[in-house]
């Protein structure tokens, strides 16, 4: 059973890392055309994204789409 748990951890970690990287790319693209108030929000999202779990990343992506 430990082998299955380790495989699941690797898969989940890899998936979460990919989501984080995609979200960072989207945020950096938004920075190019952002106004002053949006820049502060985007910078805050970039600061927390490395510690974010899947739910937080999903919420950040939802908010990015509103910018």
PyMOL commands that set and color helices and strands:
alter all, ss='L'
color gray80, all
select helices_A, chain A and resi 2-33+36-51+54-66
alter helices_A, ss='H'
color red, helices_A
deselect
rebuild
show_as cartoon
